[in-house]
Amino acid sequence: MLRVAHVIGRMPGHGTQRQLAGMLRAAHRRSWEATLAVLRSGDPLSREVANAGVPVVEFTGHDLRPHRFVSLRELIRDADVVHSSLWGANLYVRMVVMTLPQRPAVVISERSVEDFRSATRRMVDQALRRWTDAYIANS
């Protein structure tokens, strides 16, 4: 069965997070083996997803310390697909997959793109596009 690592910055229960949680509950062990990695711990929706039987890994803190990078690398290196949601997680995932000798397919979900993003973020996104296999527009 396909192994998919889903990565998101937080799970406070807003639209994108609820959409991801619903997809995970519906698809885990039916369509693919899912793991949810949350880059910041403590949000209630993470517990809801875990209670539904989806493996959830929560990272502590909210910075780019090397141990978080290494931990995320270990988590996604054996995945067939990595699906990340929202700008921060998308940035982090693509930085991690750059370091893998053989990388999984990378699918990123976005909202509020281009017009709402700073010029610096648009430039970073452009540079990281080569580590992105598919985009999902979250509207």
NORZI-V578895 format. One record per helix or strand of 3 or more residues. SS is the DSSP state (alpha for helix, beta for strand). FROM is the first residue (numbers start at 1). LEN is the number of residues. If there is no record, write none. Layout:
SS & FROM & LEN
SS & FROM & LEN
This chain:
beta & 3 & 6
alpha & 15 & 13
beta & 32 & 7
alpha & 44 & 8
beta & 55 & 4
alpha & 66 & 11
beta & 81 & 5
alpha & 87 & 11
beta & 105 & 6
alpha & 114 & 3
alpha & 119 & 13
beta & 134 & 4
